[in-house]
Amino acid sequence: MTFTLPGFDLDTFVRETLAEDLGVGLPGGGKDVTSESVIPADARFSGVMDSRDAIVVAGLPLAQAFFRHLDPSCVIETLVSDGDAVAADADLMRLEGNARALLTAERSALNIVQHLSGIATMAAEYVTAMRAGSATCTLLDTRKTLPGLRVLEKYATVQGGAQNHRMGLYDAAMIKDNHVAVAGSVGEAVRRARDAGVSPIICEVDRLDQIEPALEAGADHLLLDNMPPEVLKEAVAMVAGRAKTEASGGINLDTIAAKAASGVDYCSVGRLTQSAPAADVGLDFKPL
C-alpha cells in the first residue's frame, strides 16, 4: 500500500515514533522489555484490527507501515480503505507475523488509526450537519493542529469530507485582527499584502463596514468572523460574488446548518483537528 503526502516522510515518522516508544538512546532503552522477556523469539501471531463504533476510517496505511517496519515479511490484508464509513464491529485489517514485532508496533499503529479516524469521523458529522443547510457549502479545516502532526491531521479531515484550508503560514496570506491593528485598517493591511505580490489574500472581517474596504484593496477571500446567520446573509449579498466567503467562529454541530444556509462558500471549524475524540479501534491477537 503506497502512502505519500506532500511534506510528509512516512519512513522517518515511523522510525521516530517507534524510537520514542522503545526509548532508543535512553539508559536501558532500545527494546520492548515486556515482549522480549515473555514472548519467544520465533512465536507468531495473527490478529484483527476492528472498530468498536461506527466511524470513518483514516490511518490504515500508516498502521501497516509500523508493522512492516518491524516485520517486513508480515502478511497484512486491509479490508477497508481510508475514507470508508464503517459500522460498529467492522473488521479493518487482518495481519499475521512475528509476535514480538507485532506487539511492539501495536500501540503506535493503533494510536495513529484511533486519532486520525476520530478526526475523519468528526469531519463527516459536520459535513452531514452542514448539508441540512446547504448543498454547496464546503467544510474547511484550520491550522489548529498538534505540532508535528498537521499533514496527517489535515489528511484525516479530507477523508471525512472536508477540504484543507491553507496548510501553513507560507501558502496564503490570512489577515486577522492583530495584523489590522498594526497596519491601521483592513484596507491598508490588504493593500500591503497585494503590493508584496502575495496571493491568495484571505482577510478576516467582523463588521459589515469592513467588507468594501477589503474588497477594494484586493482581498480574494473574506473570513466572516463570529457573525450570526442573518448578518452572514447580508455579508454574502454585499460581496456579491466578488470574493469567496467563509463563516468562521462559533460553529458547532448545532449551528453549522444555519451558517451554511446564509450562502457562504465555506464554513471553517477548528475543532475538527483541535478537539476530535479518538475513535474506538482495537486489535486482538491470537498465537499460531
Summary of the structure (lengths in Angstrom):
residues: 288
radius of gyration: 23.0
end to end distance: 25.1
largest distance: 72.0
contacts: 947
relative contact order: 0.15
helix: 42%
strand: 20%
